[in-house]
Amino acid sequence: MKLYRGERKAGGTVATVDGRPLDPRRDLRDFRAGSFEWGYEGSGPSQLALAILADLKGPTEALKHYKSFLRTVIAELDGDTWQLKAAEIERRLTGTVEVPMDLATLLRKVRGEG
């Protein structure tokens, strides 16, 4: 399973996939960002969203979904470091959510029974 990480350092930001530098994929679209960024919507975060999705899903899917991934995930990353597992990204893209309880408990909560 792939692991994506980002870190702000004195010289700028670094994004990796499984410990290797993440390719910004400017061949798909160049946002004219100096480097990857996160925590807001802009050129650096857009390049990061596109790069992660291109690595994980391929160029066609990346171009199709990077804007929503930017808004719902990349812009919400907070702090100087972050990490995202491939499975978490897949869940975000499909809109599924992992619920840490069984179905019966969830239904009771939804019905206001406890």
C-alpha positions in Angstrom: 0.0 0.0 0.0 1.4 3.4 -1.0 2.1 6.0 1.6 2.2 9.7 0.7 3.9 12.2 3.0 4.6 15.9 3.0 6.9 18.0 5.1 7.8 21.7 5.4 11.5 22.2 5.8 13.7 25.2 6.0 14.4 25.0 2.3 10.8 24.5 1.2 8.3 21.6 1.1 8.9 18.0 0.2 6.3 15.4 -0.9 7.1 11.7 -1.2 5.5 8.4 -2.1 6.9 5.4 -0.3 10.0 7.5 0.6 10.7 8.6 -3.0 10.2 12.2 -4.3 6.7 12.6 -5.8 6.8 13.5 -9.5 4.8 16.8 -9.8 3.5 15.7 -13.2 3.9 19.1 -14.9 3.5 17.2 -18.2 -0.2 16.8 -17.4 -0.7 20.4 -16.2 1.7 23.0 -14.9 0.2 25.3 -12.2 3.4 27.3 -12.2 3.9 26.4 -8.5 7.3 26.9 -7.1 6.8 23.8 -5.0 4.1 21.6 -3.5 1.9 23.1 -0.8 -1.1 22.2 1.2 -3.6 23.7 3.7 -5.3 26.0 1.2 -6.5 26.1 -2.5 -3.9 27.5 -4.8 -1.2 26.6 -7.4 1.1 24.6 -5.0 -1.8 22.5 -3.5 -3.3 22.0 -7.0 0.0 20.6 -8.2 0.2 18.3 -5.2 -3.4 17.0 -5.7 -2.7 16.3 -9.4 0.6 14.6 -8.6 -0.8 12.3 -5.9 -3.8 11.2 -8.0 -1.6 10.7 -11.1 0.7 8.4 -9.1 -2.2 6.5 -7.6 -4.9 6.5 -10.3 -3.1 7.4 -13.6 -3.2 10.6 -15.6 -6.8 10.5 -16.9 -8.3 10.0 -13.4 -6.0 12.6 -12.0 -7.1 15.3 -14.4 -10.7 14.3 -13.8 -10.7 14.4 -10.0 -7.8 16.7 -8.8 -10.1 19.7 -8.2 -12.4 17.9 -5.8 -9.4 16.1 -4.2 -7.8 19.5 -3.7 -10.9 21.0 -2.0 -11.8 18.0 0.2 -8.4 16.7 1.2 -5.3 18.8 0.2 -6.7 22.1 1.3 -7.7 20.6 4.7 -4.2 19.2 5.5 -3.0 21.2 8.5 0.5 21.7 9.9 4.1 21.1 8.7 3.8 17.4 8.2 1.1 15.0 6.9 0.7 11.5 5.6 -2.0 9.8 3.5 -2.4 6.1 2.9 -3.5 5.0 -0.6 -6.6 3.3 1.0 -7.6 6.6 2.7 -7.3 8.5 -0.6 -9.4 5.8 -2.4 -12.1 6.1 0.3 -12.1 9.9 -0.1 -12.5 9.6 -3.9 -15.4 7.1 -3.7 -17.1 9.0 -0.9 -17.0 6.0 1.4 -16.4 6.4 5.1 -15.0 3.8 7.5 -17.2 3.6 10.6 -15.6 2.0 13.7 -18.7 0.3 14.9 -21.0 -2.5 13.8 -24.2 -1.9 11.8 -26.6 -2.5 14.7 -24.8 0.1 16.8 -24.8 2.6 14.0 -28.6 2.1 13.4 -29.3 2.6 17.1 -27.4 5.9 17.0 -29.1 7.1 13.9 -32.5 6.3 15.4 -31.5 8.1 18.6 -31.7 5.0 20.7 -28.4 5.3 22.4 
